[in-house]
Amino acid sequence: MKRSPLLTAAALALAAAISLGLARFSYALLLPPMRAELGWSYATAGAMNTVNAAGYLLGALLAPRCFQAFDARRVMLAGGLASAVLLAAHGLVRSDAALFTLRLLSGLSSAAGFVGGGLLAARLAGRVPARSGLVLGLYYGGTGLGIIASALVVPPLHWPLAWMALGALALLANAIAALATRELVAPPQPGAARAPLPLRPFAFGLASYLMFGLGYIGYMTFIVTLLREQGLGATAIIAFYVLLGCGVVASSWLWAGVLHRHRGGGPMALLNALLALATVLPVWSHHPVAVFVSGALFGSVFLSVVASTTALVRHNAAAAAWPAGIAAFTIVFAAGQIVGPTLVGLIADGAGGLARGLAVSAAALLLGALLALAQKPQKPQKALPA
């Protein structure tokens, strides 16, 4: 019997849970104990996520070539398996050089899993046009499952054991995704490189997404460290991160209609503006209410910005250009993430600390909102002849 598209999308969501929830965003919870034990500055702590983003950028650049040679589902599952092994390996090393290498490689494997899963989700959404926004939201919202799992697993463990536990969770999630997505077929596309996304019509959307990548990653790298410095207790921090993850899962339903109805940059503008507000809240106020509102708002919005770019490509480009389109947006996303963590870390090491660094992140997100307002709907381009 054929599985419901929504159930298949939920299974695909495990790829996002591995690539972003476990392999990237768990780092915020691990950073404070690692920084204390290994003697890192804020700049070094941020640089760990910078090299992770550099690996992600490399993976995104290689993605179109991979899709010409391999089935997208196999690329996704290979990325998930590699991420599981690399996560566990983080717990076996102590030197900065080894950890930098593992963060780089896990970024590469994450891109394979995430871009491969995103392409499958876009094709699955094409089967159910009336529910395409929900399908895409379910996929990207899967990141929240990884965030929730990280919040429950990481804090009680010494950081090397926590990394190994994350690797085991990723391995389990990848096995479930493999079993539940067997009916999805995305064969190699030898002509994919000849159907590029025309970049000029999407310039404002790409620029907005660059600012999003730069701005959001500062929050997701340092927010737990900031809250600990402000005196928030361990239990409250776990609750904060679980709430953030629940917001990511809920975003599938919150923004599905908006992503389905709007073809231009309006959704990206709205979502980036809300993220700017969420990022600056804990800078303005240390009150627990402000902190938890920030986490809930940020979680319920930030992965929907990612989903909005896939929706933008689907609404405005020919189907043959979707792989190149998703890859192009992923590349600028990764480029922003390369700059963001180290920039915030360098600012935090100077006068003003993490609060000033997160204020800069909020400013980048606000600029992203303004740029997205200028992104207009496009007439889908015809694929170039093979």
Backbone torsions as a table, in degrees:
resi	resn	phi	psi	omega
1	MET	NA	139.7	-177.3
2	LYS	-73.7	135.2	-179.0
3	ARG	-77.4	145.1	176.8
4	SER	-58.8	139.6	177.3
5	PRO	-56.6	-33.7	179.9
6	LEU	-70.0	-36.5	176.0
7	LEU	-67.4	-38.9	177.3
8	THR	-65.2	-39.9	176.9
9	ALA	-62.9	-37.4	178.0
10	ALA	-64.5	-37.4	177.1
11	ALA	-69.0	-40.4	175.5
12	LEU	-60.6	-30.9	-178.8
13	ALA	-59.1	-23.7	178.2
14	LEU	-65.6	-28.5	175.7
15	ALA	-64.9	-41.4	176.4
16	ALA	-67.4	-36.2	178.2
17	ALA	-60.1	-40.7	179.0
18	ILE	-71.2	-52.3	-171.1
19	SER	-64.3	-40.8	-176.6
20	LEU	-109.5	-51.3	-175.8
21	GLY	-61.7	-48.4	-176.7
22	LEU	-90.0	-45.4	-172.9
23	ALA	-80.1	-21.8	-177.5
24	ARG	-119.1	-57.0	-168.8
25	PHE	-78.1	-15.7	172.8
26	SER	-63.3	-22.7	-176.8
27	TYR	-59.4	-32.5	179.5
28	ALA	-59.2	-36.5	179.5
29	LEU	-76.3	-30.5	-178.6
30	LEU	-84.4	-22.3	-174.4
31	LEU	-59.6	-48.7	-176.7
32	PRO	-58.0	-49.1	179.1
33	PRO	-68.4	-34.9	178.1
34	MET	-66.8	-42.6	179.9
35	ARG	-62.5	-41.0	-179.4
36	ALA	-67.6	-42.7	-175.6
37	GLU	-77.9	-35.2	-175.0
38	LEU	-96.7	-3.5	175.5
39	GLY	71.2	35.8	-177.9
40	TRP	-78.6	147.9	163.3
41	SER	-80.7	170.8	174.9
42	TYR	-62.3	-36.6	-179.1
43	ALA	-63.6	-42.0	177.5
44	THR	-65.3	-42.8	178.9
45	ALA	-60.1	-42.4	177.6
46	GLY	-68.5	-36.1	-179.0
47	ALA	-63.3	-28.2	176.6
48	MET	-60.7	-39.6	177.1
49	ASN	-80.2	-23.9	174.8
50	THR	-65.1	-45.6	179.4
51	VAL	-69.2	-30.6	174.5
52	ASN	-61.9	-42.6	178.1
53	ALA	-68.0	-33.4	177.3
54	ALA	-64.9	-41.0	175.3
55	GLY	-62.7	-38.9	178.2
56	TYR	-63.6	-41.3	177.5
57	LEU	-61.8	-44.5	177.8
58	LEU	-59.5	-43.4	178.2
59	GLY	-62.6	-39.8	178.8
60	ALA	-65.9	-37.3	178.1
61	LEU	-65.6	-34.7	-179.2
62	LEU	-82.0	-16.3	-173.1
63	ALA	-55.9	-48.2	-179.0
64	PRO	-58.4	-38.0	177.2
65	ARG	-65.2	-39.7	179.1
66	CYS	-62.0	-40.5	-178.0
67	PHE	-71.2	-18.4	174.0
68	GLN	-75.6	-26.2	-173.5
69	ALA	-107.7	-25.1	-172.9
70	PHE	-133.2	153.4	173.3
71	ASP	-62.2	135.9	-176.0
72	ALA	-61.1	-33.0	178.7
73	ARG	-65.6	-39.5	178.4
74	ARG	-67.0	-37.5	176.5
75	VAL	-62.1	-45.4	179.5
76	MET	-59.0	-48.0	-176.6
77	LEU	-70.8	-36.0	176.2
78	ALA	-63.8	-40.6	177.4
79	GLY	-63.6	-39.9	179.0
80	GLY	-65.7	-41.9	179.2
81	LEU	-65.0	-45.7	178.9
82	ALA	-61.6	-39.8	179.2
83	SER	-61.9	-40.8	179.8
84	ALA	-60.9	-46.3	-179.5
85	VAL	-64.2	-43.5	-177.6
86	LEU	-68.2	-37.3	177.3
87	LEU	-60.9	-46.7	179.1
88	ALA	-61.3	-36.7	-178.3
89	ALA	-65.8	-25.1	177.2
90	HIS	-57.3	-31.1	-177.4
91	GLY	-79.7	-4.7	-175.6
92	LEU	-101.8	-3.7	-174.8
93	VAL	-126.6	162.0	179.0
94	ARG	-129.0	-24.9	-174.4
95	SER	-73.0	147.8	178.0
96	ASP	-60.2	-40.1	-177.6
97	ALA	-61.7	-43.7	-179.8
98	ALA	-66.7	-41.0	179.9
99	LEU	-68.0	-39.1	174.7
100	PHE	-58.5	-43.3	-179.6
101	THR	-63.0	-44.0	-179.6
102	LEU	-67.4	-37.2	177.3
103	ARG	-65.7	-37.9	177.3
104	LEU	-62.5	-49.6	-176.9
105	LEU	-67.3	-36.3	179.0
106	SER	-70.2	-28.7	172.6
107	GLY	-65.5	-41.2	177.8
108	LEU	-62.0	-48.0	-179.0
109	SER	-67.1	-35.3	178.5
110	SER	-63.0	-40.1	179.1
111	ALA	-62.4	-41.4	179.0
112	ALA	-60.2	-45.9	-179.6
113	GLY	-67.7	-42.4	-173.7
114	PHE	-74.6	-44.9	-179.8
115	VAL	-68.9	-39.5	176.8
116	GLY	-61.6	-44.9	177.5
117	GLY	-65.4	-37.6	178.8
118	GLY	-63.9	-38.5	177.2
119	LEU	-65.8	-43.2	177.3
120	LEU	-62.4	-40.4	179.1
121	ALA	-64.7	-39.4	178.6
122	ALA	-63.4	-40.6	178.8
123	ARG	-69.9	-38.4	177.2
124	LEU	-64.0	-39.7	178.0
125	ALA	-61.9	-31.9	178.8
126	GLY	-65.7	-22.1	178.3
127	ARG	-76.5	-25.1	-177.5
128	VAL	-129.4	73.0	-173.8
129	PRO	-54.5	-36.2	-177.6
130	ALA	-68.0	-19.7	-177.9
131	ARG	-122.4	23.3	-175.6
132	SER	-61.9	-40.2	179.5
133	GLY	-62.3	-38.7	179.6
134	LEU	-68.3	-41.1	178.7
135	VAL	-60.0	-47.4	179.1
136	LEU	-65.2	-39.9	179.2
137	GLY	-64.1	-39.0	177.4
138	LEU	-62.0	-43.1	-179.4
139	TYR	-61.7	-55.1	-176.7
140	TYR	-68.8	-31.5	177.6
141	GLY	-66.3	-16.9	176.9
142	GLY	-59.1	-23.4	175.9
143	THR	-55.3	-34.5	179.9
144	GLY	-61.3	-33.6	177.8
145	LEU	-62.6	-41.1	177.7
146	GLY	-65.9	-37.7	178.8
147	ILE	-65.9	-44.5	179.2
148	ILE	-63.0	-45.2	178.9
149	ALA	-60.1	-41.9	178.5
150	SER	-61.7	-43.6	-178.2
151	ALA	-63.0	-32.1	-178.4
152	LEU	-84.9	-29.0	-173.5
153	VAL	-93.8	-40.8	-169.2
154	VAL	-70.5	-51.6	-169.4
155	PRO	-56.5	-37.2	-177.3
156	PRO	-74.0	-12.4	-171.7
157	LEU	-104.5	149.9	169.0
158	HIS	-63.1	143.2	-167.2
159	TRP	-56.2	-36.4	177.1
160	PRO	-62.7	-40.3	177.8
161	LEU	-67.7	-33.3	178.8
162	ALA	-63.3	-43.1	177.5
163	TRP	-60.1	-42.0	-179.7
164	MET	-66.2	-38.7	177.3
165	ALA	-63.8	-39.0	176.8
166	LEU	-63.3	-38.9	176.6
167	GLY	-61.3	-41.7	179.1
168	ALA	-65.0	-41.5	177.3
169	LEU	-62.0	-42.1	179.7
170	ALA	-63.7	-40.1	179.1
171	LEU	-62.8	-43.6	178.4
172	LEU	-64.0	-45.7	-179.4
173	ALA	-62.4	-38.9	-179.8
174	ASN	-66.6	-37.9	178.3
175	ALA	-64.8	-41.2	178.3
176	ILE	-64.8	-43.8	178.6
177	ALA	-60.9	-39.5	179.9
178	ALA	-62.4	-42.3	-178.5
179	LEU	-71.1	-37.1	-171.8
180	ALA	-88.8	-6.2	-178.7
181	THR	-117.9	20.1	-175.6
182	ARG	-60.9	-27.2	-177.8
183	GLU	-80.9	-9.9	178.8
184	LEU	-78.3	129.9	179.1
185	VAL	-125.5	126.4	176.3
186	ALA	-139.0	77.5	-173.1
187	PRO	-64.5	161.4	177.8
188	PRO	-54.8	146.3	-179.2
189	GLN	-120.0	88.4	-177.2
190	PRO	-57.0	-27.6	-178.2
191	GLY	-93.6	9.0	-174.7
192	ALA	-59.5	-36.4	-177.4
193	ALA	-66.9	-17.7	-179.5
194	ARG	-92.7	6.0	177.3
195	ALA	-126.4	67.2	-176.9
196	PRO	-76.5	162.5	172.3
197	LEU	-81.4	126.3	174.7
198	PRO	-67.2	115.1	-168.1
199	LEU	-77.9	-34.3	-173.6
200	ARG	-58.1	-44.3	179.5
201	PRO	-64.6	-17.8	-178.2
202	PHE	-107.3	16.6	-172.4
203	ALA	-59.3	-44.7	-178.2
204	PHE	-69.7	-36.3	176.6
205	GLY	-64.4	-42.1	178.5
206	LEU	-65.6	-41.9	179.0
207	ALA	-65.0	-39.6	177.3
208	SER	-62.8	-40.4	-178.3
209	TYR	-69.8	-32.0	174.0
210	LEU	-61.0	-45.9	178.8
211	MET	-65.5	-36.0	175.7
212	PHE	-61.1	-47.9	179.4
213	GLY	-59.3	-40.9	-179.7
214	LEU	-67.6	-41.1	-173.0
215	GLY	-80.9	-46.4	-172.8
216	TYR	-67.9	-32.7	-172.9
217	ILE	-69.5	-27.0	175.2
218	GLY	-62.1	-43.5	178.2
219	TYR	-64.2	-49.0	-174.7
220	MET	-72.4	-16.8	176.3
221	THR	-86.6	-42.9	-166.5
222	PHE	-113.8	-3.3	-173.0
223	ILE	-62.2	-40.0	-179.9
224	VAL	-65.7	-41.2	177.4
225	THR	-61.6	-43.2	178.0
226	LEU	-60.4	-45.8	-177.9
227	LEU	-64.9	-36.3	176.2
228	ARG	-65.8	-40.1	178.4
229	GLU	-66.7	-29.3	178.6
230	GLN	-81.2	-3.8	174.6
231	GLY	96.4	9.0	177.6
232	LEU	-68.9	134.4	-176.3
233	GLY	-71.5	164.6	-176.4
234	ALA	-60.9	-43.6	-179.3
235	THR	-64.3	-41.4	179.5
236	ALA	-65.1	-36.3	179.3
237	ILE	-67.7	-40.3	176.1
238	ILE	-61.0	-44.9	179.2
239	ALA	-61.9	-41.0	178.1
240	PHE	-58.7	-46.4	-176.0
241	TYR	-72.7	-34.0	174.2
242	VAL	-64.6	-42.8	178.1
243	LEU	-60.8	-42.5	178.2
244	LEU	-59.9	-45.3	179.0
245	GLY	-63.8	-39.7	177.1
246	CYS	-62.6	-36.9	176.7
247	GLY	-61.7	-39.5	178.0
248	VAL	-62.0	-44.7	179.1
249	VAL	-63.3	-43.5	-179.0
250	ALA	-66.2	-25.0	-177.5
251	SER	-60.7	-23.2	176.9
252	SER	-55.3	-40.1	-178.3
253	TRP	-91.3	-33.8	-175.4
254	LEU	-61.5	-39.7	-170.5
255	TRP	-114.2	3.4	-176.4
256	ALA	-58.6	-44.7	-178.3
257	GLY	-64.7	-40.7	179.4
258	VAL	-62.3	-45.0	-178.9
259	LEU	-66.2	-31.7	-178.6
260	HIS	-75.6	-36.3	-171.7
261	ARG	-84.6	-32.7	-169.2
262	HIS	-103.3	130.6	-176.9
263	ARG	-98.3	-15.6	-177.6
264	GLY	-97.2	-156.3	-175.8
265	GLY	-91.3	6.8	-179.6
266	GLY	-54.1	-49.4	179.0
267	PRO	-59.3	-42.0	178.5
268	MET	-61.8	-39.3	-179.6
269	ALA	-64.5	-48.2	-179.8
270	LEU	-61.0	-46.9	-176.2
271	LEU	-66.3	-41.2	177.8
272	ASN	-64.5	-37.7	178.8
273	ALA	-65.0	-42.0	177.7
274	LEU	-64.5	-36.8	177.4
275	LEU	-65.8	-39.0	177.3
276	ALA	-59.5	-42.6	177.5
277	LEU	-63.7	-46.1	-179.4
278	ALA	-61.8	-37.4	-177.6
279	THR	-69.9	-36.3	-175.4
280	VAL	-85.4	-15.9	-178.0
281	LEU	-56.7	-51.9	-179.5
282	PRO	-70.6	-12.0	173.2
283	VAL	-79.3	-40.5	179.2
284	TRP	-69.9	-40.4	-172.6
285	SER	-140.9	138.2	175.8
286	HIS	-91.8	-0.8	-176.4
287	HIS	-62.8	137.4	-178.7
288	PRO	-55.0	-33.9	179.0
289	VAL	-62.7	-45.1	178.3
290	ALA	-62.7	-39.8	-180.0
291	VAL	-63.4	-47.0	-177.3
292	PHE	-72.6	-33.3	173.1
293	VAL	-62.5	-41.5	178.2
294	SER	-58.9	-48.2	-178.8
295	GLY	-63.6	-43.9	-179.6
296	ALA	-64.2	-43.5	-179.4
297	LEU	-67.5	-47.2	-178.7
298	PHE	-60.3	-46.9	-178.6
299	GLY	-62.3	-37.5	-176.2
300	SER	-79.0	-2.6	-175.6
301	VAL	-120.3	-42.9	-158.9
302	PHE	-65.6	-37.4	179.0
303	LEU	-76.1	-17.8	175.3
304	SER	-71.3	-23.0	171.9
305	VAL	-63.6	-41.8	177.0
306	VAL	-62.0	-46.9	178.8
307	ALA	-61.0	-33.5	-178.5
308	SER	-65.6	-30.2	178.8
309	THR	-71.9	-39.2	175.8
310	THR	-63.1	-42.2	177.5
311	ALA	-62.7	-40.3	179.1
312	LEU	-60.7	-43.4	178.7
313	VAL	-65.3	-44.9	-178.8
314	ARG	-63.6	-39.1	-178.0
315	HIS	-72.6	-28.9	-165.5
316	ASN	-121.7	1.5	180.0
317	ALA	-131.5	155.2	176.5
318	ALA	-65.9	150.5	-175.9
319	ALA	-56.8	-35.3	-179.1
320	ALA	-64.7	-21.0	-178.9
321	ALA	-95.5	-1.0	-177.7
322	TRP	-59.8	-47.4	179.9
323	PRO	-56.7	-45.0	179.3
324	ALA	-66.9	-35.4	179.3
325	GLY	-66.3	-47.4	178.3
326	ILE	-61.5	-41.2	179.6
327	ALA	-64.7	-40.8	-179.2
328	ALA	-62.1	-44.3	178.3
329	PHE	-68.4	-35.4	177.8
330	THR	-64.7	-36.2	-179.3
331	ILE	-64.9	-46.7	-179.7
332	VAL	-69.4	-33.8	174.3
333	PHE	-57.7	-49.2	-179.6
334	ALA	-64.9	-38.1	179.5
335	ALA	-61.5	-42.1	176.5
336	GLY	-62.7	-39.3	-179.7
337	GLN	-67.9	-27.8	177.4
338	ILE	-65.1	-40.9	-177.6
339	VAL	-77.6	-42.4	-169.0
340	GLY	-54.3	-56.7	-173.9
341	PRO	-63.0	-43.4	-179.6
342	THR	-68.5	-38.6	178.0
343	LEU	-59.5	-48.9	179.7
344	VAL	-63.8	-40.1	178.9
345	GLY	-62.1	-43.4	179.2
346	LEU	-64.6	-41.6	177.5
347	ILE	-64.3	-40.9	-178.2
348	ALA	-67.0	-31.9	178.1
349	ASP	-69.5	-20.1	177.9
350	GLY	-91.8	-162.9	179.1
351	ALA	-67.6	137.8	177.9
352	GLY	107.2	-25.0	174.1
353	GLY	64.5	-158.2	-175.4
354	LEU	-65.4	-30.8	-179.6
355	ALA	-59.1	-43.5	178.6
356	ARG	-67.5	-38.5	178.5
357	GLY	-60.9	-42.6	179.3
358	LEU	-71.3	-28.5	174.6
359	ALA	-63.8	-37.3	175.6
360	VAL	-65.3	-40.0	176.2
361	SER	-59.3	-43.3	179.3
362	ALA	-62.5	-39.0	179.0
363	ALA	-64.3	-39.4	178.3
364	ALA	-63.6	-39.8	179.4
365	LEU	-66.9	-38.2	177.7
366	LEU	-65.4	-40.1	175.7
367	LEU	-62.6	-39.2	176.7
368	GLY	-60.1	-37.7	178.3
369	ALA	-64.5	-42.5	-179.8
370	LEU	-65.7	-40.5	178.6
371	LEU	-64.6	-39.8	-177.9
372	ALA	-64.7	-29.8	178.6
373	LEU	-59.8	-26.7	-178.2
374	ALA	-86.0	-5.1	-179.9
375	GLN	-81.9	113.9	-177.1
376	LYS	-98.9	156.5	175.0
377	PRO	-60.6	147.7	-179.1
378	GLN	-119.1	157.0	173.0
379	LYS	-81.3	124.0	-179.7
380	PRO	-52.3	132.8	-179.8
381	GLN	-83.0	145.5	175.0
382	LYS	-76.1	145.2	178.9
383	ALA	-66.2	143.9	178.0
384	LEU	-72.2	148.6	-179.3
385	PRO	-64.4	145.1	179.5
386	ALA	-70.7	NA	NA
